[in-house]
Amino acid sequence: MFSVARSTLRVSQTSPARSLAASGGSILHGSPEAKAAGEVETQQHTRLVARGKYVHAFEVHKVIPSKIDDYKKAAETYYTGLVSDSQLHVKLTGSWETVVGETDQFVHILEFENYGGYDRTTQLIRQSEHYKAYQALLPFVTSRTNQLNQEFAFFPTAPPHAQGGIFELRTYQLKPGVLLEWEHAWRVGIEARRKLVEPVGAWFSHVGRLHQVHHMWQYPNFEKRKEIRDLAWSKEGWSTTVSKTAELATVMDASILLPLSYSPLK
């Protein structure tokens, strides 16, 4: 999912278990801060890192190249129809076309009011005219994936805006059991990077492909992206976050996306 130029990372000679032990943490609880919180809710790791009010569905469609224009029209009808229906209580975070990475691919992020809202909304969609609109786009699609994610508590998804430029969606496949350690490292990393650019959002998978995390950034253009990423190395905490990423992740993907005309984030 969200595959681009894949790079399999080397595993550090210092194992995660050994690194955690040296810092006073554990595989179960991650960083010392997360461990302290874990004493309160040891059975609910998600509660330690998630902003639990919303569920975000990442709907990814691979489209027949010759049918892209037809797909865009059908997708606009479907997704704008959903958000205009006040009974559904669903928001469209954004719709994008991948231009670097897995091309002919479209990413749509929908926001639901927790899992109860997801249950209610999806049931209503299947019983409404919106389902016919969804079926109308299927002839142009060769594959579909749907992953349910929750936001990291340290950064809620950005509200709708129109800044222009490009979006970068970063996806990391983590080793099982290291989500809290990742959260601790990226809480620091986000603070370092946001001195240069505000992230659009940060999520982790809950249903679908597990042990994945995503974060999204927006840049005016590719040249500014390179400039900001180079400058990030001068910010305290960024190099440590990058090093920790190499230790905790097995695969990294980076996609460059362009927003569709109706996307709330663009």
Secondary structure, 3 states (H helix, E strand, C coil): CCCCCCEECCCCCCCHHHHHHHHCCECCCECHHHHHHHCCCCCCHHHHHEEEEEEEEEEEEEECHHHHHHHHHHHHHHHHHHHHCCCCCEEEEEEEEEEECCCCEEEEEEEECHHHHHHHHHHHHHCCCHHHHHHHHHHHEEEEEEEEEEEECCCCCCCCECCCCEEEEEEEEECCCCHHHHHHHHHHHHHHHCCCCCEEEEEEEEECCCCEEEEEEEECCHHHHHHHHHHHCCCCCHHHHHHHHHHHEEEEEEEEEEECCCCCEC
